[in-house]
């Protein structure tokens, strides 16, 4: 999937994460800020990158402000931001495919 | 819980008053120019947190002191950021008190510059540092000076100032305001500057991006505001410029003397006071006068506005004049003529 325009999903509230995706040229550039950076920074990064890979996002600037979100929340927020950026409507979302 | 986040409309005087009281209690000045304000209400309809925005900046963020630590600022910033994105702004800026800088840092903002009583932040990691990294590549040995100009449009007055600064220094870094704020598009302003200084080999042209006199650093430059706001914005703008001067090794900044524009005059006064503290000398150069008339971009716009093209013509260098006589300039001239106020306030 291609990142067409800047898009955001999620909030800054506790147990959530705010994900912003923007068009990029040099692969995936990930900027992560987390309230649990020391404990879970690596895992958050892995989850975000894995989700992007599953969606076939090759180039993007991704900014994550994490407030202690669980993996499933992170995944959902990343998916939502990517779909918003690509202007995907409900019928375009690969339910049961890349999104499961 | 039972808190509710709501937009607060301009006509909603009861709640506007509550917002004012909350901000006053938290020691924040209410900006005159706000395009959107929201608040979080508790069960008793008391406003316990508020935030506003104008353009791509977040303003007037405050949480009642008896409600700290409840994540209210997180809610406010989330909400305002969502609105910013909906308006297509993915680069967002804010001013805050130094005490709040850490909290906003946790909400995804990064410090650009800091004064004793204010911090200027952006939501982009590596935004300003990336800008500085590009600038440092153009750093030159020897004496370097800087000029910041709007060049709206580039006149013989600008040319005179540039020649003077380029002559007195080994290198001149010329910053052109990137903000679109008038009928003459940025690309045209830039082209006219480039053509106008093409013969001066020691002039390096830069974009000011969002970091010099932009609606983010200096909103009151573009919209009428009180003097206290202008002075506060100017000081912060110069704190950012101090960092730019440092990476470029700039030791002097030149500006034209200002007699008519109130905001530019205040800015010049602030530069005279603040720049030397940052190791940059401030040189103010009297305006070029031709046939007893002071040359300025404002006067050129005024002359175009009044339909006196021949009056504008003698203030313009050949390259700018060629543009205004071309077909390309027709819609721009039309737009200038349609303006209520052609001069800068």
Interface residues (C-beta under 8 A of the other chain):
Chain A: X5 X6 X7 X8 X11 X12 X13 X14 X18 X20 X22 X31 X33 X35 X63 X65 X67
Chain B: X71 X74 X75 X77 X78 X81 X82 X85 X88 X90 X106 X107 X108 X123 X124 X125 X126
